[in-house]
């Protein structure tokens, strides 16, 4: 009885945490922060599932059903954590909340179904699911997009000499289309990477340059190498024009 009471308390905490977008409002977060917050939802939900399984009666019916749920639930949870979902969902609190509740449900099922299949399986699968979510925050398991090498990207003395010239957003748009649009969208509307429209309200030109030069995973580091210093300035200037 005590275990079931604790389970309901943890379940309530999980739900309050999961529905945060409804009372937090529209806030665009970095992909890494998103992964870590989702990992927290999964941990709380899985712990709830383990507590309910501990106080539940032995399962009736085919053990194959519980095995299938134990395998499929974490796969679906990782699909929901696909980074391309983040930018659109940040602008739709209701959809974002639904995603969090979906993660909570899948985390719960991973633990509960695993324990119903065999004692200890729910614990192992829950730890595996949390580890995948945690490691994904640092880019593990996330494939970088195809990087296109351009003639302008070759590190030359001329490029270094031009690094201090005024930024050219038109050239930046061309470089963006070749190297960035596959993740951020042709117009910066977002995709696998976050939405960049309105980025000027969050970063000035220098901050945008620093962000491109030293990005957080899973965004690939293209400078120095694929992009020259002038390319970085031009792309940053183009991003600043996206409204």
WOQUI-V7510 format. One record per residue. N is the residue number from 1. SS is DSSP state (hx for helix, st for strand, lp for the rest). PSI is psi in radians with two decimals (* if undefined). Layout:
BEGIN
<<N & SS & PSI> <N & SS & PSI>>
END
This chain:
BEGIN
<<1 & lp & -0.73> <2 & hx & -0.72> <3 & hx & -0.71> <4 & hx & -0.65> <5 & hx & -0.80> <6 & hx & -0.66> <7 & hx & -0.75> <8 & hx & -0.63> <9 & hx & -0.81> <10 & hx & -0.65> <11 & hx & -0.74> <12 & hx & -0.75> <13 & hx & -0.72> <14 & hx & -0.77> <15 & hx & -0.74> <16 & hx & -0.72> <17 & hx & -0.70> <18 & hx & -0.59> <19 & lp & 0.25> <20 & hx & -0.68> <21 & hx & -0.46> <22 & hx & -0.53> <23 & hx & -0.17> <24 & hx & -0.49> <25 & lp & -2.95> <26 & lp & 1.89> <27 & lp & 2.11> <28 & lp & 2.09> <29 & lp & 2.66> <30 & lp & 2.67> <31 & hx & -0.70> <32 & hx & -0.78> <33 & hx & -0.69> <34 & hx & -0.85> <35 & hx & -0.75> <36 & hx & -0.69> <37 & hx & -0.71> <38 & hx & -0.63> <39 & hx & -0.64> <40 & hx & -0.74> <41 & hx & -0.76> <42 & hx & -0.71> <43 & hx & -0.85> <44 & hx & -0.76> <45 & hx & -0.73> <46 & hx & -0.69> <47 & hx & -0.70> <48 & hx & -0.78> <49 & hx & -0.70> <50 & hx & -0.69> <51 & hx & -0.74> <52 & hx & -0.68> <53 & hx & -0.60> <54 & hx & -0.63> <55 & hx & 0.03> <56 & lp & 2.72> <57 & lp & 2.70> <58 & lp & 2.40> <59 & lp & 2.53> <60 & lp & 2.69> <61 & lp & -2.95> <62 & lp & 2.30> <63 & hx & -0.36> <64 & hx & -0.60> <65 & hx & -0.83> <66 & hx & -0.60> <67 & hx & -0.76> <68 & hx & -0.78> <69 & hx & -0.72> <70 & hx & -0.58> <71 & hx & -0.75> <72 & hx & -0.66> <73 & hx & -0.88> <74 & hx & -0.52> <75 & hx & -0.76> <76 & hx & -0.62> <77 & hx & -0.75> <78 & hx & -0.56> <79 & hx & -0.70> <80 & hx & -0.40> <81 & lp & 0.17> <82 & lp & 2.12> <83 & lp & -0.51> <84 & hx & -0.31> <85 & hx & -0.38> <86 & hx & -0.88> <87 & hx & -0.84> <88 & hx & -0.70> <89 & hx & -0.52> <90 & hx & -0.47> <91 & lp & -0.05> <92 & lp & 1.49> <93 & hx & -0.65> <94 & hx & -0.78> <95 & hx & -0.65> <96 & hx & -0.71> <97 & hx & -0.72> <98 & hx & -0.66> <99 & hx & -0.78> <100 & hx & -0.74> <101 & hx & -0.60> <102 & hx & -0.73> <103 & hx & -0.72> <104 & hx & -0.76> <105 & hx & -0.78> <106 & hx & -0.64> <107 & hx & -0.73> <108 & hx & -0.83> <109 & hx & -0.65> <110 & hx & -0.81> <111 & hx & -0.84> <112 & hx & -0.85> <113 & hx & -0.67> <114 & hx & -0.75> <115 & hx & -0.58> <116 & hx & -0.55> <117 & hx & -0.85> <118 & lp & 2.40> <119 & lp & 2.24> <120 & lp & -0.43> <121 & hx & -0.70> <122 & hx & -0.68> <123 & hx & -0.82> <124 & hx & -0.77> <125 & hx & -0.62> <126 & hx & -0.75> <127 & hx & -0.67> <128 & hx & -0.74> <129 & hx & -0.78> <130 & hx & -0.71> <131 & hx & -0.73> <132 & hx & -0.76> <133 & hx & -0.70> <134 & hx & -0.81> <135 & hx & -0.54> <136 & hx & -0.44> <137 & lp & -0.41> <138 & lp & 0.32> <139 & lp & -0.07> <140 & lp & 2.25> <141 & lp & 0.05> <142 & lp & 2.06> <143 & lp & 2.29> <144 & lp & 2.68> <145 & lp & 2.86> <146 & lp & 2.26> <147 & lp & 2.20> <148 & lp & 2.11> <149 & lp & 2.23> <150 & lp & 2.84> <151 & hx & -0.60> <152 & hx & -0.28> <153 & hx & -0.24> <154 & lp & 2.26> <155 & lp & 1.85> <156 & lp & 2.89> <157 & hx & -0.60> <158 & hx & -0.71> <159 & hx & -0.72> <160 & hx & -0.63> <161 & hx & -0.52> <162 & hx & -0.02> <163 & hx & -0.45> <164 & hx & 0.03> <165 & lp & 2.93> <166 & lp & 2.49> <167 & lp & 2.54> <168 & lp & 1.73> <169 & hx & -0.45> <170 & hx & -0.77> <171 & hx & -0.62> <172 & hx & -0.63> <173 & hx & -0.70> <174 & hx & -0.76> <175 & hx & -0.70> <176 & hx & -0.77> <177 & hx & -0.63> <178 & hx & -0.58> <179 & hx & -0.34> <180 & lp & -0.47> <181 & hx & -0.48> <182 & hx & -0.45> <183 & hx & -0.72> <184 & hx & -0.04> <185 & lp & 2.60> <186 & lp & -0.56> <187 & lp & 0.28> <188 & lp & 0.33> <189 & lp & -0.10> <190 & lp & 2.75> <191 & lp & -2.05> <192 & lp & -0.55> <193 & lp & 2.98> <194 & lp & 2.80> <195 & lp & 2.36> <196 & lp & -0.14> <197 & lp & 2.23> <198 & lp & 0.20> <199 & hx & -0.46> <200 & hx & -0.38> <201 & hx & -0.22> <202 & lp & -0.46> <203 & lp & 2.43> <204 & lp & -3.09> <205 & hx & -0.79> <206 & hx & -0.69> <207 & hx & -0.65> <208 & hx & -0.71> <209 & hx & -0.79> <210 & hx & -0.65> <211 & hx & -0.69> <212 & hx & -0.67> <213 & hx & -0.63> <214 & lp & 1.25> <215 & lp & 2.81> <216 & lp & 2.46> <217 & lp & 2.63> <218 & lp & 0.13> <219 & lp & 2.24> <220 & lp & 2.66> <221 & lp & 1.89> <222 & lp & -0.15> <223 & lp & 2.32> <224 & lp & 2.71> <225 & lp & -1.68> <226 & lp & -0.68> <227 & lp & 2.45> <228 & lp & 3.02> <229 & hx & -0.69> <230 & hx & -0.63> <231 & hx & -0.74> <232 & hx & -0.80> <233 & hx & -0.72> <234 & hx & -0.74> <235 & hx & -0.74> <236 & hx & -0.71> <237 & hx & -0.65> <238 & hx & -0.77> <239 & hx & -0.63> <240 & hx & -0.34> <241 & hx & -0.18> <242 & lp & 2.05> <243 & lp & *>>
END
